[in-house]
Amino acid sequence: MMSIQARIEALVDESVARDEAPGIAAGVLMRGERYVAAAGSLGTDGRPVGRDSLFRISSMTKPITAAAVLALVEENTLALDEPIDRLLPELADRQVLREPSGSITDTVPATRAITTRDLLTFTWGFGQQGALFGGAPWPIVNAAAERNLETFGPPNPAAMPDADTWIARLGELPLMTQPGERWLYHSGFQVLGVLAARAVGATLLDVLRERVLDPLGMSDTAFHTTDTNRLATSYLRHDGELQVYDAADGQWSVPPQFQDGGAGLVSSIDDMLTFGSALLHGGAPILSTRTVADMTRNHLTDEQRTRVWPGFDILDGAGWGFGVAAYADGSYGWDGGLGTRWISFPDIDATVVVLSQRGFDETGYAGAGVIDLVRSWRSSR
C-alpha cells in the first residue's frame, strides 16, 4: 500500500501531466503529520515548483484578514456590531440604489449604518453577484471601474490608488442593496483592510504581521515579493489556451499602493498549512477557541442565503462564516480564483492546501484530487 506522502506526490504529478496547471504544490496536515508534494514548473522558463514556491493566493487572503480583524475584536479595538462610521466616515450616511441595475443617482437612504459584522459576512450592501457578469455592465460597475476600485473582477493591484483615496472614491458611490439584505462577494474585505489599518494607525500588512503572520511564523506571506525566482507566473485560460495574467516580475513583485485585504497576498504551501492548522487546533496563538468557532460557523440567515443572486452562487450550498465558507458537515475553508484552495476537516484533524497558478475556469481547479483523497478518508472512517 502506498504511503500518504507517495499518494499525494502521485496525485500532484498526475495533475500536472494532465495539464491541469503548469505547476502545483499541495499539502495535507493530518493528526500532526505534514505531507507536502510539488511538481511542474513555475513558468515557461522552466523554473521548477518547490516546497518554498510562492503563489498569488487571491481570495484565500480573506480568511487571513478575517483572523486579524477578529484579533482586533478580541483586543476591544473593534467591535463586531459597532457602526464603521467612526473609523470610515467616508462610508457614513449611505444612499442605496433603488434598483441594483439602475442609475447611480436613483437612490434611497440606507435604513441603518454598516457594521464590522456586515463586512465580515458580505452583507454590507455592495459587491459581486451573478448579473454583473452577463450582458451590458450595470452603471454601478462602470462607476467603480472609472474610480479604479478593482472590486469587480480578478485582482489588479497596479491599477489601485492608495487606501485613503480608494475608500474616498468608494464613498462616492451608493450601495447596491440595503445593509443586511443580501450576500455580495469580495468588496467587504477590501473595506475591512482599510478599517483594520485605521483602527491601529498602521498599514494592513503591519496589522497582519503583528496579529497573524509573525505569531505563526508565516514569513512567506505578504502583499508582494522581491524573490521573484520563487514566484509562479499566473495564467488564465482563454479559448482553451493558457495566457499569462501576471509574470513573476509583474504586479506582485513591487509593493502595491493599496494592500488588498480581499485578494492581495502571496504565500507558500507551508505558510497556508500552518494557518489552517492554527484554526483547526483552537486558534492559539492568534485567536481564542471561542472566536475560531464563531469564525468557522455559518452566519447567514435563511433569508440572506436565498437572496444570493442566481449565476454567482459560489457558496455551492454552503453557509458563510467570517471569511470562510462553512459547510453543514463541519468543514470550512475558502478558495482563491487565481488557482488556490484550502479546506479543513475538524472531524479527522486534517487541513488541505492546493496551490497552482492557473485561474479557476469552467474546468474547475487544478489539483482537486488531493482534496478528494482526504474526503475519501473521511467517508471510509
Buried (B, 14 or more C-beta within 10 A) or exposed (E): EEEBBEBBBBBBBBBBEEEBBBBBBBBBBBEEEBBBBBBBBBBEEEBEBBEBBBBBBBBBBBBBBBBBBBBBBBEEBBEBEBBBBEBBEBBBEBBBBEEBBBBBEEBEEBEEBBBBBBBBBBBBBBBBBEBBEEEEBBBBBEBBBEBBBBBBBBBBBBBBBEBEBBBBBBBEBBBBBBBBBBBBBBBBBBBBBBBBBBBBEBBBBBBBBBBBBEBBEBEBBBBBBEEBEBBBBBBBBEEEEBEBBBBBEBBBBBEBBBBBBBBBBBBBBBBBBBBBBBBBBEBEEBBBEEBBBBBBBBBBBEEBBEBBBEEBBBBEEBBBBBBBBBBEEEBBBBBBBBBBBBBBBBEBBBBBBBBBBBBBBEEEBBBBBBBEBBBEBEEEE
